[in-house]
Amino acid sequence: MELINTLRLVAPGTPLREGMDGILRGHTGALIVVSDNPQVLGLLDGGFKLDAPFTSAALYELSKMDGGIILSDKATHILFANVQLNPDPSIPSRETGIRHRTAERMARQTGKLIIAVSSRRSVITLYRGSLKYILRDISFILDKANEAVEVLERYRSGLNEALASLTALEFEDLVTVSDFATVLQRSELVLNVAEEIETYAAELGSEGRLVSIQMSEVVPEVEAGALLIIRDYWNGPRECDVDDVQARLRSWSTAGLLDPEDIGKLMGYPGGESGLGLPASPRGHRILHGLPRLPVSVVEKVVSRFGNLQRILGATLGELDAVEGIGEARARTLKENLRRMKEQMILGGRPQN
């Protein structure tokens, strides 16, 4: 997230990016610090104070001097110009040029955003803490983003197929650990690619608005669906926070997500191939959340009352009516919607999850 926020600050269409592009076109180069943190100010020497509103033209003109330029945290003001930066020389750096070496050491020492604009290399390099990121050509990023979107669509198609299969198995009470682990696996693969695309969109700035809109729809939907599956099949301690389980899944690498056995173990089931074949009964969170006009509070009460999906499916109208917040009319609607969803699965339709 830190990288994405940094890229948004310097993305095409922002005043800071316009200024940096002007520096490249003018073949001057610059060393820019985006922070007025006291630690940063303590590493400055010489130069002069400006405290003037930021403009791209002013940044370009000031870059003609040899020293560094200091901006406010959000790059709204130019604070100092032509200053000497004095980071700790003992901080290791693999950079060879003086400007880039200074930028890297300043970033490592302060944790703030330091930008090196190289006229000779025609490259803009971002440093923040231990992070180093070279801004790339917009056409290259667009190509990479489009490739990633194609991969995302393939992963989403696989996820939708796995979800449809899981729903059908849930109605028949035939789910195994392998079935829900596969859905979680594919959900996380979708989210990993979406995260990559979000980075591209941030770097594209105004050129990546369409991609950003697509991701704003995909990520919340897939994350919410995965969380419901975790709630349905969690087999560990009751006091465990399912959000923590999802966070652990999100922290795994793509390679780690290729093994459903590890997902099964994370969810509290025995490891190995034999563990994947064990039966697993859903509590009913995901199916009930997919029904129209059924409030979340009612879903929670139904699941709490009956314990699992099969008991919910087998409940009588009277038993459903007895649940607080249901009532006779809602009980009939609930039974009817569950019946229709089951028929849809039998006929090979795709549920609305």
VENBEL-V393511 format. One record per backbone hydrogen bond with DSSP energy under -0.5 kcal/mol. CO is the residue of the C=O (numbers start at 0). NH is the residue of the N-H. If there is no record, write none. Layout:
# VENBEL-V393511
CO;NH  CO;NH
This chain:
# VENBEL-V393511
0;4  1;5  2;6  3;7  4;8  5;9  7;10  10;13  11;205  13;17  14;18  15;19  16;20  17;21  18;22  19;23  20;24  21;25  22;27  23;26  29;116  30;68  31;33  31;114  32;34  32;70  33;112  36;39  36;40  37;41  39;42  40;43  42;85  44;83  47;80  51;77  54;58  55;59  56;60  57;61  58;62  60;63  61;64  67;82  68;32  68;70  69;78  69;79  70;34  71;74  75;53  76;71  76;78  77;50  77;51  78;49  78;50  79;69  80;47  82;67  83;44  87;90  96;100  97;101  98;102  99;103  100;104  101;105  102;106  103;107  104;108  105;109  106;110  106;128  111;128  112;33  113;126  114;31  114;116  115;117  115;124  116;29  116;118  117;121  117;122  122;117  122;124  123;134  124;115  125;132  126;113  127;130  130;127  132;125  132;134  136;140  137;141  138;142  139;143  140;144  141;145  142;146  143;147  144;148  145;149  146;150  147;151  148;152  149;153  150;154  151;155  152;156  153;157  154;158  155;159  156;160  157;161  158;162  159;163  160;164  161;165  162;166  163;167  164;168  165;169  166;170  167;171  168;172  168;173  169;172  174;279  175;178  175;179  176;180  177;181  178;182  179;183  180;184  181;185  182;186  183;187  184;188  185;189  186;190  187;191  188;192  189;193  190;194  191;195  192;196  193;197  194;198  195;199  196;200  197;201  198;202  199;203  200;204  202;11  203;206  204;207  205;208  207;211  208;212  209;213  210;214  211;215  212;216  213;216  213;217  214;218  216;220  217;221  218;222  219;223  220;224  221;225  222;226  223;227  224;228  225;229  226;230  227;231  228;232  229;233  236;239  239;241  240;243  240;244  241;245  242;246  243;247  244;248  245;249  246;250  247;251  248;251  252;256  254;257  255;258  257;259  258;261  258;262  259;263  260;264  261;265  262;266  263;268  264;267  266;234  270;274  271;275  272;276  274;277  275;177  277;176  279;281  281;308  283;287  284;288  285;289  286;289  287;290  290;293  292;294  294;298  295;299  296;300  297;301  298;302  299;303  300;304  301;305  302;306  307;311  308;312  309;313  310;314  311;314  315;319  316;320  317;321  319;322  320;326  322;325  322;326  325;329  326;330  327;331  328;332  329;333  330;334  331;335  332;336  333;337  334;338  335;339  336;340  337;341  338;342  339;343  340;344  341;345  342;346  343;348  344;347  350;352
